[in-house]
Amino acid sequence: MNTHEPLSIAEVLDLLRRLDDTSVVSGKTTLFLETRKDQHGLCINGNREGLVHFARCILEVAQKGSHQHFDEVVLDFCETPLIICLKPAEWEAQEEQT
């Protein structure tokens, strides 16, 4: 791996998938991930494996151009539904129209 060139999203995803796969032990996952609301806003809490999985899911959304409902599949506890979506910034949408 050349350390002078940044990794692509696909390369980072491959690394995260391999790291994420280590959270499965004897057919069971060891990851923990939750959302909770507090006085500061929405908190995303997780153990190491859960946060790696969360990062992988977010990068998959960025790569595929889709969205992910974390409250339906990924989270152990979900006080507030969490949906991550790919949405172009206003200036990107304007550039595409010209």
Gaussian input, Z-matrix of N, CA and C with variables (Angstrom, degrees):
# hf/3-21g

backbone

0 1
 N
 C     1     B1
 C     2     B2     1     A1
 N     3     B3     2     A2     1     D1
 C     4     B4     3     A3     2     D2
 C     5     B5     4     A4     3     D3
 N     6     B6     5     A5     4     D4
 C     7     B7     6     A6     5     D5
 C     8     B8     7     A7     6     D6
 N     9     B9     8     A8     7     D7
 C    10    B10     9     A9     8     D8
 C    11    B11    10    A10     9     D9
 N    12    B12    11    A11    10    D10
 C    13    B13    12    A12    11    D11
 C    14    B14    13    A13    12    D12
 N    15    B15    14    A14    13    D13
 C    16    B16    15    A15    14    D14
 C    17    B17    16    A16    15    D15
 N    18    B18    17    A17    16    D16
 C    19    B19    18    A18    17    D17
 C    20    B20    19    A19    18    D18
 N    21    B21    20    A20    19    D19
 C    22    B22    21    A21    20    D20
 C    23    B23    22    A22    21    D21
 N    24    B24    23    A23    22    D22
 C    25    B25    24    A24    23    D23
 C    26    B26    25    A25    24    D24
 N    27    B27    26    A26    25    D25
 C    28    B28    27    A27    26    D26
 C    29    B29    28    A28    27    D27
 N    30    B30    29    A29    28    D28
 C    31    B31    30    A30    29    D29
 C    32    B32    31    A31    30    D30
 N    33    B33    32    A32    31    D31
 C    34    B34    33    A33    32    D32
 C    35    B35    34    A34    33    D33
 N    36    B36    35    A35    34    D34
 C    37    B37    36    A36    35    D35
 C    38    B38    37    A37    36    D36
 N    39    B39    38    A38    37    D37
 C    40    B40    39    A39    38    D38
 C    41    B41    40    A40    39    D39
 N    42    B42    41    A41    40    D40
 C    43    B43    42    A42    41    D41
 C    44    B44    43    A43    42    D42
 N    45    B45    44    A44    43    D43
 C    46    B46    45    A45    44    D44
 C    47    B47    46    A46    45    D45
 N    48    B48    47    A47    46    D46
 C    49    B49    48    A48    47    D47
 C    50    B50    49    A49    48    D48
 N    51    B51    50    A50    49    D49
 C    52    B52    51    A51    50    D50
 C    53    B53    52    A52    51    D51
 N    54    B54    53    A53    52    D52
 C    55    B55    54    A54    53    D53
 C    56    B56    55    A55    54    D54
 N    57    B57    56    A56    55    D55
 C    58    B58    57    A57    56    D56
 C    59    B59    58    A58    57    D57
 N    60    B60    59    A59    58    D58
 C    61    B61    60    A60    59    D59
 C    62    B62    61    A61    60    D60
 N    63    B63    62    A62    61    D61
 C    64    B64    63    A63    62    D62
 C    65    B65    64    A64    63    D63
 N    66    B66    65    A65    64    D64
 C    67    B67    66    A66    65    D65
 C    68    B68    67    A67    66    D66
 N    69    B69    68    A68    67    D67
 C    70    B70    69    A69    68    D68
 C    71    B71    70    A70    69    D69
 N    72    B72    71    A71    70    D70
 C    73    B73    72    A72    71    D71
 C    74    B74    73    A73    72    D72
 N    75    B75    74    A74    73    D73
 C    76    B76    75    A75    74    D74
 C    77    B77    76    A76    75    D75
 N    78    B78    77    A77    76    D76
 C    79    B79    78    A78    77    D77
 C    80    B80    79    A79    78    D78
 N    81    B81    80    A80    79    D79
 C    82    B82    81    A81    80    D80
 C    83    B83    82    A82    81    D81
 N    84    B84    83    A83    82    D82
 C    85    B85    84    A84    83    D83
 C    86    B86    85    A85    84    D84
 N    87    B87    86    A86    85    D85
 C    88    B88    87    A87    86    D86
 C    89    B89    88    A88    87    D87
 N    90    B90    89    A89    88    D88
 C    91    B91    90    A90    89    D89
 C    92    B92    91    A91    90    D90
 N    93    B93    92    A92    91    D91
 C    94    B94    93    A93    92    D92
 C    95    B95    94    A94    93    D93
 N    96    B96    95    A95    94    D94
 C    97    B97    96    A96    95    D95
 C    98    B98    97    A97    96    D96
 N    99    B99    98    A98    97    D97
 C   100   B100    99    A99    98    D98
 C   101   B101   100   A100    99    D99
 N   102   B102   101   A101   100   D100
 C   103   B103   102   A102   101   D101
 C   104   B104   103   A103   102   D102
 N   105   B105   104   A104   103   D103
 C   106   B106   105   A105   104   D104
 C   107   B107   106   A106   105   D105
 N   108   B108   107   A107   106   D106
 C   109   B109   108   A108   107   D107
 C   110   B110   109   A109   108   D108
 N   111   B111   110   A110   109   D109
 C   112   B112   111   A111   110   D110
 C   113   B113   112   A112   111   D111
 N   114   B114   113   A113   112   D112
 C   115   B115   114   A114   113   D113
 C   116   B116   115   A115   114   D114
 N   117   B117   116   A116   115   D115
 C   118   B118   117   A117   116   D116
 C   119   B119   118   A118   117   D117
 N   120   B120   119   A119   118   D118
 C   121   B121   120   A120   119   D119
 C   122   B122   121   A121   120   D120
 N   123   B123   122   A122   121   D121
 C   124   B124   123   A123   122   D122
 C   125   B125   124   A124   123   D123
 N   126   B126   125   A125   124   D124
 C   127   B127   126   A126   125   D125
 C   128   B128   127   A127   126   D126
 N   129   B129   128   A128   127   D127
 C   130   B130   129   A129   128   D128
 C   131   B131   130   A130   129   D129
 N   132   B132   131   A131   130   D130
 C   133   B133   132   A132   131   D131
 C   134   B134   133   A133   132   D132
 N   135   B135   134   A134   133   D133
 C   136   B136   135   A135   134   D134
 C   137   B137   136   A136   135   D135
 N   138   B138   137   A137   136   D136
 C   139   B139   138   A138   137   D137
 C   140   B140   139   A139   138   D138
 N   141   B141   140   A140   139   D139
 C   142   B142   141   A141   140   D140
 C   143   B143   142   A142   141   D141
 N   144   B144   143   A143   142   D142
 C   145   B145   144   A144   143   D143
 C   146   B146   145   A145   144   D144
 N   147   B147   146   A146   145   D145
 C   148   B148   147   A147   146   D146
 C   149   B149   148   A148   147   D147
 N   150   B150   149   A149   148   D148
 C   151   B151   150   A150   149   D149
 C   152   B152   151   A151   150   D150
 N   153   B153   152   A152   151   D151
 C   154   B154   153   A153   152   D152
 C   155   B155   154   A154   153   D153
 N   156   B156   155   A155   154   D154
 C   157   B157   156   A156   155   D155
 C   158   B158   157   A157   156   D156
 N   159   B159   158   A158   157   D157
 C   160   B160   159   A159   158   D158
 C   161   B161   160   A160   159   D159
 N   162   B162   161   A161   160   D160
 C   163   B163   162   A162   161   D161
 C   164   B164   163   A163   162   D162
 N   165   B165   164   A164   163   D163
 C   166   B166   165   A165   164   D164
 C   167   B167   166   A166   165   D165
 N   168   B168   167   A167   166   D166
 C   169   B169   168   A168   167   D167
 C   170   B170   169   A169   168   D168
 N   171   B171   170   A170   169   D169
 C   172   B172   171   A171   170   D170
 C   173   B173   172   A172   171   D171
 N   174   B174   173   A173   172   D172
 C   175   B175   174   A174   173   D173
 C   176   B176   175   A175   174   D174
 N   177   B177   176   A176   175   D175
 C   178   B178   177   A177   176   D176
 C   179   B179   178   A178   177   D177
 N   180   B180   179   A179   178   D178
 C   181   B181   180   A180   179   D179
 C   182   B182   181   A181   180   D180
 N   183   B183   182   A182   181   D181
 C   184   B184   183   A183   182   D182
 C   185   B185   184   A184   183   D183
 N   186   B186   185   A185   184   D184
 C   187   B187   186   A186   185   D185
 C   188   B188   187   A187   186   D186
 N   189   B189   188   A188   187   D187
 C   190   B190   189   A189   188   D188
 C   191   B191   190   A190   189   D189
 N   192   B192   191   A191   190   D190
 C   193   B193   192   A192   191   D191
 C   194   B194   193   A193   192   D192
 N   195   B195   194   A194   193   D193
 C   196   B196   195   A195   194   D194
 C   197   B197   196   A196   195   D195
 N   198   B198   197   A197   196   D196
 C   199   B199   198   A198   197   D197
 C   200   B200   199   A199   198   D198
 N   201   B201   200   A200   199   D199
 C   202   B202   201   A201   200   D200
 C   203   B203   202   A202   201   D201
 N   204   B204   203   A203   202   D202
 C   205   B205   204   A204   203   D203
 C   206   B206   205   A205   204   D204
 N   207   B207   206   A206   205   D205
 C   208   B208   207   A207   206   D206
 C   209   B209   208   A208   207   D207
 N   210   B210   209   A209   208   D208
 C   211   B211   210   A210   209   D209
 C   212   B212   211   A211   210   D210
 N   213   B213   212   A212   211   D211
 C   214   B214   213   A213   212   D212
 C   215   B215   214   A214   213   D213
 N   216   B216   215   A215   214   D214
 C   217   B217   216   A216   215   D215
 C   218   B218   217   A217   216   D216
 N   219   B219   218   A218   217   D217
 C   220   B220   219   A219   218   D218
 C   221   B221   220   A220   219   D219
 N   222   B222   221   A221   220   D220
 C   223   B223   222   A222   221   D221
 C   224   B224   223   A223   222   D222
 N   225   B225   224   A224   223   D223
 C   226   B226   225   A225   224   D224
 C   227   B227   226   A226   225   D225
 N   228   B228   227   A227   226   D226
 C   229   B229   228   A228   227   D227
 C   230   B230   229   A229   228   D228
 N   231   B231   230   A230   229   D229
 C   232   B232   231   A231   230   D230
 C   233   B233   232   A232   231   D231
 N   234   B234   233   A233   232   D232
 C   235   B235   234   A234   233   D233
 C   236   B236   235   A235   234   D234
 N   237   B237   236   A236   235   D235
 C   238   B238   237   A237   236   D236
 C   239   B239   238   A238   237   D237
 N   240   B240   239   A239   238   D238
 C   241   B241   240   A240   239   D239
 C   242   B242   241   A241   240   D240
 N   243   B243   242   A242   241   D241
 C   244   B244   243   A243   242   D242
 C   245   B245   244   A244   243   D243
 N   246   B246   245   A245   244   D244
 C   247   B247   246   A246   245   D245
 C   248   B248   247   A247   246   D246
 N   249   B249   248   A248   247   D247
 C   250   B250   249   A249   248   D248
 C   251   B251   250   A250   249   D249
 N   252   B252   251   A251   250   D250
 C   253   B253   252   A252   251   D251
 C   254   B254   253   A253   252   D252
 N   255   B255   254   A254   253   D253
 C   256   B256   255   A255   254   D254
 C   257   B257   256   A256   255   D255
 N   258   B258   257   A257   256   D256
 C   259   B259   258   A258   257   D257
 C   260   B260   259   A259   258   D258
 N   261   B261   260   A260   259   D259
 C   262   B262   261   A261   260   D260
 C   263   B263   262   A262   261   D261
 N   264   B264   263   A263   262   D262
 C   265   B265   264   A264   263   D263
 C   266   B266   265   A265   264   D264
 N   267   B267   266   A266   265   D265
 C   268   B268   267   A267   266   D266
 C   269   B269   268   A268   267   D267
 N   270   B270   269   A269   268   D268
 C   271   B271   270   A270   269   D269
 C   272   B272   271   A271   270   D270
 N   273   B273   272   A272   271   D271
 C   274   B274   273   A273   272   D272
 C   275   B275   274   A274   273   D273
 N   276   B276   275   A275   274   D274
 C   277   B277   276   A276   275   D275
 C   278   B278   277   A277   276   D276
 N   279   B279   278   A278   277   D277
 C   280   B280   279   A279   278   D278
 C   281   B281   280   A280   279   D279
 N   282   B282   281   A281   280   D280
 C   283   B283   282   A282   281   D281
 C   284   B284   283   A283   282   D282
 N   285   B285   284   A284   283   D283
 C   286   B286   285   A285   284   D284
 C   287   B287   286   A286   285   D285
 N   288   B288   287   A287   286   D286
 C   289   B289   288   A288   287   D287
 C   290   B290   289   A289   288   D288
 N   291   B291   290   A290   289   D289
 C   292   B292   291   A291   290   D290
 C   293   B293   292   A292   291   D291

   B1=1.4443
   B2=1.5197
   B3=1.3235
   B4=1.4479
   B5=1.5270
   B6=1.3262
   B7=1.4688
   B8=1.5188
   B9=1.3460
   B10=1.4631
   B11=1.5176
   B12=1.3119
   B13=1.4564
   B14=1.5249
   B15=1.3358
   B16=1.4728
   B17=1.5217
   B18=1.3178
   B19=1.4584
   B20=1.5204
   B21=1.3053
   B22=1.4619
   B23=1.5251
   B24=1.3264
   B25=1.4675
   B26=1.5248
   B27=1.3170
   B28=1.4713
   B29=1.5249
   B30=1.3378
   B31=1.4636
   B32=1.5249
   B33=1.3248
   B34=1.4687
   B35=1.5221
   B36=1.3333
   B37=1.4696
   B38=1.5142
   B39=1.3167
   B40=1.4590
   B41=1.5282
   B42=1.3267
   B43=1.4696
   B44=1.5283
   B45=1.3425
   B46=1.4651
   B47=1.5237
   B48=1.3291
   B49=1.4759
   B50=1.5178
   B51=1.3365
   B52=1.4728
   B53=1.5231
   B54=1.3190
   B55=1.4665
   B56=1.5262
   B57=1.3324
   B58=1.4692
   B59=1.5269
   B60=1.3128
   B61=1.4670
   B62=1.5246
   B63=1.3356
   B64=1.4653
   B65=1.5223
   B66=1.3498
   B67=1.4611
   B68=1.5256
   B69=1.3261
   B70=1.4652
   B71=1.5262
   B72=1.3222
   B73=1.4605
   B74=1.5192
   B75=1.3211
   B76=1.4703
   B77=1.5269
   B78=1.3261
   B79=1.4560
   B80=1.5175
   B81=1.3236
   B82=1.4716
   B83=1.5160
   B84=1.3384
   B85=1.4586
   B86=1.5203
   B87=1.3218
   B88=1.4587
   B89=1.5254
   B90=1.3473
   B91=1.4625
   B92=1.5138
   B93=1.3309
   B94=1.4599
   B95=1.5134
   B96=1.3492
   B97=1.4509
   B98=1.5219
   B99=1.3382
   B100=1.4564
   B101=1.5231
   B102=1.3388
   B103=1.4633
   B104=1.5142
   B105=1.3155
   B106=1.4651
   B107=1.5181
   B108=1.3259
   B109=1.4595
   B110=1.5198
   B111=1.3410
   B112=1.4597
   B113=1.5229
   B114=1.3309
   B115=1.4570
   B116=1.5294
   B117=1.3223
   B118=1.4584
   B119=1.5278
   B120=1.3154
   B121=1.4654
   B122=1.5167
   B123=1.2993
   B124=1.4644
   B125=1.5156
   B126=1.3217
   B127=1.4618
   B128=1.5254
   B129=1.3112
   B130=1.4636
   B131=1.5152
   B132=1.3262
   B133=1.4614
   B134=1.5161
   B135=1.3180
   B136=1.4459
   B137=1.5102
   B138=1.3264
   B139=1.4565
   B140=1.5306
   B141=1.3096
   B142=1.4591
   B143=1.5194
   B144=1.3251
   B145=1.4639
   B146=1.5279
   B147=1.3307
   B148=1.4558
   B149=1.5109
   B150=1.3245
   B151=1.4564
   B152=1.5264
   B153=1.3263
   B154=1.4731
   B155=1.5279
   B156=1.3204
   B157=1.4658
   B158=1.5348
   B159=1.3153
   B160=1.4595
   B161=1.5332
   B162=1.3198
   B163=1.4734
   B164=1.5272
   B165=1.3276
   B166=1.4604
   B167=1.5208
   B168=1.3215
   B169=1.4673
   B170=1.5224
   B171=1.3189
   B172=1.4624
   B173=1.5244
   B174=1.3269
   B175=1.4684
   B176=1.5253
   B177=1.3216
   B178=1.4651
   B179=1.5300
   B180=1.3292
   B181=1.4690
   B182=1.5298
   B183=1.3313
   B184=1.4609
   B185=1.5268
   B186=1.2997
   B187=1.4639
   B188=1.5306
   B189=1.3249
   B190=1.4623
   B191=1.5184
   B192=1.3330
   B193=1.4545
   B194=1.5119
   B195=1.3059
   B196=1.4649
   B197=1.5217
   B198=1.3262
   B199=1.4633
   B200=1.5319
   B201=1.3236
   B202=1.4666
   B203=1.5211
   B204=1.3341
   B205=1.4664
   B206=1.5284
   B207=1.3045
   B208=1.4601
   B209=1.5224
   B210=1.3300
   B211=1.4587
   B212=1.5211
   B213=1.3248
   B214=1.4643
   B215=1.5290
   B216=1.3237
   B217=1.4603
   B218=1.5183
   B219=1.3097
   B220=1.4561
   B221=1.5244
   B222=1.3175
   B223=1.4565
   B224=1.5265
   B225=1.3293
   B226=1.4638
   B227=1.5195
   B228=1.3108
   B229=1.4567
   B230=1.5137
   B231=1.3227
   B232=1.4588
   B233=1.5172
   B234=1.3150
   B235=1.4502
   B236=1.5302
   B237=1.3259
   B238=1.4608
   B239=1.5216
   B240=1.3348
   B241=1.4632
   B242=1.5283
   B243=1.3153
   B244=1.4566
   B245=1.5160
   B246=1.3313
   B247=1.4603
   B248=1.5237
   B249=1.3127
   B250=1.4614
   B251=1.5248
   B252=1.3384
   B253=1.4692
   B254=1.5212
   B255=1.3175
   B256=1.4556
   B257=1.5210
   B258=1.3049
   B259=1.4662
   B260=1.5214
   B261=1.3352
   B262=1.4664
   B263=1.5273
   B264=1.3146
   B265=1.4603
   B266=1.5210
   B267=1.3301
   B268=1.4726
   B269=1.5189
   B270=1.3319
   B271=1.4699
   B272=1.5216
   B273=1.3363
   B274=1.4694
   B275=1.5223
   B276=1.3206
   B277=1.4641
   B278=1.5225
   B279=1.3255
   B280=1.4640
   B281=1.5282
   B282=1.3395
   B283=1.4613
   B284=1.5166
   B285=1.3421
   B286=1.4637
   B287=1.5179
   B288=1.3273
   B289=1.4540
   B290=1.5184
   B291=1.3281
   B292=1.4767
   B293=1.5018
   A1=108.34
   A2=116.50
   A3=122.79
   A4=108.74
   A5=117.38
   A6=120.41
   A7=112.98
   A8=117.07
   A9=119.99
   A10=112.62
   A11=117.90
   A12=121.13
   A13=109.27
   A14=116.95
   A15=118.48
   A16=110.78
   A17=115.56
   A18=120.67
   A19=110.06
   A20=116.46
   A21=120.66
   A22=108.70
   A23=116.32
   A24=120.20
   A25=109.79
   A26=117.52
   A27=121.03
   A28=111.20
   A29=117.21
   A30=120.63
   A31=111.11
   A32=116.84
   A33=120.47
   A34=109.69
   A35=116.93
   A36=120.49
   A37=111.53
   A38=116.81
   A39=120.15
   A40=110.55
   A41=116.69
   A42=120.30
   A43=111.07
   A44=117.09
   A45=120.28
   A46=111.77
   A47=117.93
   A48=120.47
   A49=110.71
   A50=116.02
   A51=118.61
   A52=110.81
   A53=117.07
   A54=120.80
   A55=110.30
   A56=117.02
   A57=122.45
   A58=110.70
   A59=117.36
   A60=121.07
   A61=112.58
   A62=117.75
   A63=120.07
   A64=112.15
   A65=117.49
   A66=120.25
   A67=112.14
   A68=117.29
   A69=120.76
   A70=107.64
   A71=115.22
   A72=122.04
   A73=107.66
   A74=117.17
   A75=123.14
   A76=111.60
   A77=116.08
   A78=120.98
   A79=115.35
   A80=117.74
   A81=121.14
   A82=109.46
   A83=114.57
   A84=118.95
   A85=111.17
   A86=115.18
   A87=121.01
   A88=111.70
   A89=116.30
   A90=118.13
   A91=111.96
   A92=114.83
   A93=123.11
   A94=107.48
   A95=116.52
   A96=122.11
   A97=108.84
   A98=116.90
   A99=120.68
   A100=110.60
   A101=115.91
   A102=121.89
   A103=107.71
   A104=114.72
   A105=121.54
   A106=108.60
   A107=115.74
   A108=120.61
   A109=108.48
   A110=115.39
   A111=119.49
   A112=108.46
   A113=117.03
   A114=120.63
   A115=112.67
   A116=118.01
   A117=121.80
   A118=112.80
   A119=117.58
   A120=120.97
   A121=111.13
   A122=115.76
   A123=122.36
   A124=109.62
   A125=116.92
   A126=122.36
   A127=108.98
   A128=116.16
   A129=121.74
   A130=105.57
   A131=115.72
   A132=122.01
   A133=108.84
   A134=116.26
   A135=119.47
   A136=111.62
   A137=114.49
   A138=118.19
   A139=108.11
   A140=117.79
   A141=122.07
   A142=110.86
   A143=116.41
   A144=121.17
   A145=111.27
   A146=117.07
   A147=121.17
   A148=112.38
   A149=117.46
   A150=120.88
   A151=111.99
   A152=117.25
   A153=120.42
   A154=109.45
   A155=116.94
   A156=121.24
   A157=110.39
   A158=116.97
   A159=122.25
   A160=110.22
   A161=116.44
   A162=121.04
   A163=110.38
   A164=117.01
   A165=120.70
   A166=111.43
   A167=116.98
   A168=121.05
   A169=111.33
   A170=117.57
   A171=120.74
   A172=110.67
   A173=117.22
   A174=119.41
   A175=111.66
   A176=117.01
   A177=119.28
   A178=110.86
   A179=117.01
   A180=120.49
   A181=109.54
   A182=117.20
   A183=121.05
   A184=111.15
   A185=117.28
   A186=120.75
   A187=112.25
   A188=116.96
   A189=121.27
   A190=113.24
   A191=117.20
   A192=119.96
   A193=112.28
   A194=117.21
   A195=121.42
   A196=109.76
   A197=116.14
   A198=121.23
   A199=108.65
   A200=115.22
   A201=121.42
   A202=108.70
   A203=116.34
   A204=122.18
   A205=107.34
   A206=116.39
   A207=120.17
   A208=111.62
   A209=117.14
   A210=119.96
   A211=112.29
   A212=118.73
   A213=121.30
   A214=113.14
   A215=117.24
   A216=118.70
   A217=113.36
   A218=117.62
   A219=122.02
   A220=114.12
   A221=118.75
   A222=121.46
   A223=113.70
   A224=115.29
   A225=120.94
   A226=110.83
   A227=116.50
   A228=121.99
   A229=107.01
   A230=116.54
   A231=120.26
   A232=109.98
   A233=115.98
   A234=121.36
   A235=110.80
   A236=115.86
   A237=122.90
   A238=108.26
   A239=118.62
   A240=119.56
   A241=111.33
   A242=115.61
   A243=121.40
   A244=109.06
   A245=115.27
   A246=121.96
   A247=107.18
   A248=117.08
   A249=122.29
   A250=107.02
   A251=116.59
   A252=122.36
   A253=110.25
   A254=115.21
   A255=120.76
   A256=107.47
   A257=116.30
   A258=121.44
   A259=107.99
   A260=117.48
   A261=118.92
   A262=110.86
   A263=115.86
   A264=121.02
   A265=108.45
   A266=116.17
   A267=120.05
   A268=111.71
   A269=116.71
   A270=119.18
   A271=111.48
   A272=118.51
   A273=120.52
   A274=110.54
   A275=116.86
   A276=120.88
   A277=110.32
   A278=117.86
   A279=121.77
   A280=110.96
   A281=117.03
   A282=120.69
   A283=111.49
   A284=117.08
   A285=120.83
   A286=111.87
   A287=117.99
   A288=121.53
   A289=112.03
   A290=117.88
   A291=119.87
   A292=112.01
   D1=128.29
   D2=178.63
   D3=-79.19
   D4=120.46
   D5=-177.16
   D6=-81.46
   D7=-5.52
   D8=-179.43
   D9=-88.40
   D10=-19.00
   D11=179.67
   D12=-107.30
   D13=136.68
   D14=178.78
   D15=-66.18
   D16=150.75
   D17=176.73
   D18=-73.12
   D19=149.25
   D20=174.23
   D21=-79.21
   D22=165.26
   D23=176.17
   D24=-58.64
   D25=-40.19
   D26=-179.82
   D27=-61.79
   D28=-40.11
   D29=179.64
   D30=-68.70
   D31=-41.74
   D32=177.87
   D33=-64.82
   D34=-41.85
   D35=177.94
   D36=-60.49
   D37=-41.30
   D38=178.58
   D39=-60.65
   D40=-44.25
   D41=177.54
   D42=-63.39
   D43=-44.28
   D44=179.89
   D45=-65.32
   D46=-37.78
   D47=177.93
   D48=-62.66
   D49=-42.30
   D50=178.82
   D51=-65.50
   D52=-41.25
   D53=177.11
   D54=-65.99
   D55=-42.32
   D56=179.38
   D57=-61.79
   D58=-38.06
   D59=-179.87
   D60=-62.03
   D61=-23.67
   D62=179.43
   D63=-72.81
   D64=-9.65
   D65=179.31
   D66=-82.40
   D67=-1.30
   D68=177.12
   D69=-101.06
   D70=116.56
   D71=-178.81
   D72=-123.48
   D73=122.10
   D74=-178.88
   D75=53.22
   D76=40.38
   D77=177.32
   D78=79.72
   D79=1.56
   D80=179.51
   D81=-121.87
   D82=142.14
   D83=179.56
   D84=-82.43
   D85=147.57
   D86=177.25
   D87=-105.20
   D88=8.10
   D89=-176.49
   D90=-83.26
   D91=148.73
   D92=176.56
   D93=-133.11
   D94=130.49
   D95=-179.32
   D96=-149.95
   D97=134.97
   D98=-179.53
   D99=-149.61
   D100=162.01
   D101=169.12
   D102=-119.87
   D103=141.60
   D104=176.05
   D105=-142.47
   D106=143.57
   D107=174.94
   D108=-94.26
   D109=137.10
   D110=172.48
   D111=-137.23
   D112=-169.99
   D113=-176.34
   D114=-64.94
   D115=-18.07
   D116=-179.17
   D117=-93.74
   D118=-16.53
   D119=-178.11
   D120=135.07
   D121=-149.49
   D122=-179.10
   D123=-87.99
   D124=125.73
   D125=177.21
   D126=-106.79
   D127=132.70
   D128=172.07
   D129=-106.58
   D130=116.10
   D131=-177.87
   D132=-114.24
   D133=143.98
   D134=175.76
   D135=-168.75
   D136=159.47
   D137=171.97
   D138=-79.48
   D139=-179.78
   D140=-176.98
   D141=-53.93
   D142=-49.15
   D143=-177.96
   D144=-63.69
   D145=-39.63
   D146=179.86
   D147=-65.44
   D148=-41.28
   D149=179.76
   D150=-70.56
   D151=-35.02
   D152=174.04
   D153=-63.13
   D154=-43.49
   D155=178.78
   D156=-62.63
   D157=-42.31
   D158=178.36
   D159=-60.49
   D160=-45.82
   D161=178.55
   D162=-60.76
   D163=-42.73
   D164=178.60
   D165=-61.42
   D166=-44.34
   D167=-179.93
   D168=-63.29
   D169=-40.29
   D170=179.11
   D171=-65.15
   D172=-42.80
   D173=178.30
   D174=-65.88
   D175=-33.64
   D176=176.24
   D177=-64.01
   D178=-38.72
   D179=175.60
   D180=-62.61
   D181=-44.63
   D182=-179.90
   D183=-62.10
   D184=-38.44
   D185=-178.16
   D186=-75.06
   D187=-42.38
   D188=-175.27
   D189=-83.93
   D190=-19.69
   D191=-177.47
   D192=71.88
   D193=38.19
   D194=-176.54
   D195=-123.91
   D196=-146.26
   D197=175.85
   D198=-146.53
   D199=165.54
   D200=-179.03
   D201=-137.61
   D202=126.92
   D203=174.15
   D204=-91.10
   D205=99.96
   D206=-177.50
   D207=-71.40
   D208=-29.07
   D209=-178.19
   D210=-69.11
   D211=-21.43
   D212=-176.28
   D213=-88.51
   D214=-27.08
   D215=-171.03
   D216=-130.41
   D217=-45.58
   D218=-163.43
   D219=-88.41
   D220=-38.31
   D221=-168.98
   D222=-83.23
   D223=141.92
   D224=174.29
   D225=-75.65
   D226=-37.06
   D227=177.18
   D228=-139.65
   D229=135.26
   D230=-176.71
   D231=-136.31
   D232=95.41
   D233=178.45
   D234=-73.54
   D235=-32.21
   D236=178.36
   D237=-131.53
   D238=127.04
   D239=178.25
   D240=-54.74
   D241=143.41
   D242=-178.47
   D243=-129.93
   D244=119.33
   D245=177.90
   D246=-124.41
   D247=125.81
   D248=177.09
   D249=-105.14
   D250=126.80
   D251=-177.35
   D252=-127.63
   D253=148.39
   D254=170.62
   D255=-87.97
   D256=122.47
   D257=-179.27
   D258=-139.19
   D259=123.77
   D260=178.52
   D261=-63.99
   D262=148.15
   D263=173.51
   D264=-68.11
   D265=157.99
   D266=-179.12
   D267=-52.18
   D268=-44.96
   D269=-177.20
   D270=-67.32
   D271=-30.45
   D272=177.04
   D273=-69.41
   D274=-41.44
   D275=179.00
   D276=-63.91
   D277=-38.76
   D278=178.88
   D279=-67.22
   D280=-37.99
   D281=178.88
   D282=-65.74
   D283=-36.19
   D284=178.90
   D285=-67.06
   D286=-30.40
   D287=-178.32
   D288=-76.57
   D289=-22.02
   D290=-178.61
   D291=-90.85

